[in-house]
């Protein structure tokens, strides 16, 4: 039996370009993180520290937890190519700090969190033919929050277009959210009955925050009587070893794909 471990946070990108996904997550080829990607990592570290402090009663301020943001930004765990985005460390700090403050003062108080970036119990998916996918890892950048008598996922997303007209962009996030809902239920035995929220933090232009709602993400992953779920479709890729390319992906470029230089499928 062959067991392939897949981080839950990567599942959605499998369906953008599986050929790229295989290169990164199966064959182990990675590019240095871009400056803007690392900016997002730092923002998430600071906001997570603030939310954890609310949960454990220490009630640190936005100013206090900004130290975690700055520490993460200045001390990356992996190589960062700042030139890729024409972004400097000082510019990244200037962008990050107002967004961190707005999140802490305006967004976080709307929620009652019960977990922040929970480590999930591994979940094995039998693909047939002796192939098993093992979903594992933290629910990266995601919070579990109470909603009435139930609970739901609240996932923080940052980026230049993360907020449009005051609402967080939700398009493309359902596979990851659905995977998080599956793993949360598998880990705790409790269903996610509330709609998921995307909390958007816009990192280009004027700082903006917004919230968008996602419903039916789990059904997209597990399927219904009418259509197969993305897990079943993905399992077929693992079973056959065929990971199809997507030359029309918005991320099909040398900047975003480490397989670009050896890929025969792009123009």
N, C-alpha and C positions, 0 to 999 in steps of 0.2 A: 504494500500500500504506500502511495506517495502522498505526503502531507505538505501542502504549501501554505505558509503563514502569510496572511494579508492584513495589513492595518485597516481598520474600519474606515479611517478618514480618506483612504485612497480609492475606495470602491467606486465612487462617482466618476473619477477620471478614467476608469476602465472603459467607459462608454463614450468618452470623447475621442480618444485614439488608443485603441487597445495595443497597437504596435508600439507606440511610445510607452504605454503603461508596462508592457512586458519588459522593455529595455531597462526601465528604472526599477521595477519592483520584483521581477523574477531574475533578471540577469545582473542587477546590481550596479548599473551605470548611472551616476548622478552628476549634475553640473553644480558649480558653486551657487549658493543662494543669491538672488538679486538683492539690491538694496531695499527695494520696496517690499519684497517678500520678508526680509528680515525686519523691516519696519513693522509689518503686521505681527510678526512673532513677538516683538517687544511690547506692542500695544496690548496683545492678549495676555502677556505675562503680568502687566500692571493691573489690568482690569480684573484678572483672576485673583490676584492678591487682595484687591479691594473686596470682591465678593466673598472670598474665604473669611476675611476679617469680619464681615457682617454675620456670617454663619456661626463663627466661633465666639462671637461676642466681644472681640477686641476692638471692633469699630474704628479701625484706622481711617484716616481721612484720605481724600484724593491726593493731597500733598505728600502724605506719608508713603502711599503705595506707588507714587511716581518714581520713587527710588528704585523699585523693582524694574519698572519700565526702562529707566536710564541704564541700570546695571546690565540688563539683557541687551540693550541696544549697543552698548560700548564693549561688551564681552561676548561676542557670538561664539556658539559652540561649534559652528561649522564655518567654512570659508564663505565670505561674502564678497561678491563682485559689485562694488558701488558704482563702477563705471557703466554697468549694463543699463542703468536707469538714469544716468547722469544726475545722481543724487549723492549729496555729501552727508556725513554723520550729523553735522550741525543742522542741515536742512531737515533731516529725519527727526531730530529732537524738536524742532520748531513745529513740525506737522503733528507729532505724536502727543505732545503735552496738552494742547487744547482739547483734543478728542478724548484723551484719558479723563480730563476734568469733567467734560460734558457727560461722558458715560457714568462716572461715579455719582454725579450730582443729579442727573436727569433720568437716566435709563435704569440703572441698578435698583433704585428705591421702588420701582414699579413691581418688582418681583420678590417672591419669597423662595429662596433657593434651598434645596435639600442636598445638593451635591454639585461640585464644580470639577469638571474634567475627570469624572469617575473612571477608575481602571476597571475595564469590563472583564467578565469571566469569558474565557475563550469559547467560541462556538464553532463546532465542526460541521461542515456541509458536505455530504457525500455526493460527488459528481458522477458516480458510476465508473466502471472500469478501473477500480482501485485508486481513483483520484479523490483526494479530500482537500477542501479549502478550510483553513482554520482562521476565522475572524478573531482578531485580538487587538489589544492596545487600549489606550485611553480614549474616552470620548473627547477628542481634541477640541479645545476652545468652546466646548459645549457645557451648558448648565442644565441641571434638572430642577424644575421649579413646580411648586404647587399651583394648581388651577382649580378652584372650587374643591370638589371632593377627589379630583384626580391629579395627574401630573403630566408634564410635557417637556419637550426639549426646547431650549433657547440657545441658539448657536450664534456666536459673534463672528461677523465677517467684516474684514476691512479691505479697502481697495479704492482705486480712483473712481469707479462707478458703482460703489456699494450702496449708494443712496440716490434715488431719482425722484424728484418732486416730493421730497419728504418721506418717502417710503423705501424701506430696504429692498434691494433686488433679491428676488427669490428664485428666479429662473436658473436651472442647472443644479440647484442644491438638494433637490428631493432624494436622489439616490443616497447621498451621504446621511441625510436626516433619517431616511427610512432604515438605514443600517444601524444608526444610533438607537432608534426606537427598538429594533429587534434585540440589540445587545443589552440595552437597559432592562428590557423585560426578561431576557435570559439571565441576567446577573441578579436581579432582585426578585423575580417572580411576580412583579406587579406590572400591569399593562400601562402603556402611555395612552391615556384617553383624551387628553387635551390637544388641540392643534399645536404644531410646532411654530416657534417664532425664529425668524432671522433678525438679528440685531446688527444693523449696518452702520459702519463708521467710514465716512468718505475721506480719503487721504489726498485728494487733489482739489485745488481751489479752496473755496471757503469751507471750513470744517462743518460737517453736517452729520447728524445721526438720524436714524429712522428704524422702524420696525415693520417687518412684513410677515405674513402668515402662510403656513404650508399645511395643507390637509391631504390625507391619503398617501403619505410617503411610504408607510409600511406596505400598503397594498401594492404599490408600484414594485416593491422589492420581492414580495412573496407571491404576487399574482392572485388571480381569482379564477372562477370557473370559465370566464370568458377569455382571459388572456394569460400567458405565462408571465411570471415575474422576472425581473432583471437578474435575480440570483440564478434562476434556471437557465437563462440565456448565457450568463457568465460562466456557469458550470460547464456548459457545452464547449466554451473556449478552452477551459482547463483540461477537459477530457480529451479534446482533439489536438490541443497544442497550437491551434490556429487563433492568432490575435490580429484581427483585421485593422489595416491602417485607415486613417480618415484625412485625406488631403485637404478637405474643406474645413477642418477644424480651425477656429480662430487662433489657436495656439500653435498652428503648424508653421514654425519658423525656427531659424537657428537660435534665436534668442530664448525660446521657451522649450525647445526639445533637444535633449542631449543625443538623440539618435539621428538628428537631421543630416549630419555629414555622411552617414552610411545608409540612409534611407532612400530606396529607389522610387518611392511612390509620390514624392512631392514634385511640383513643377520647378 
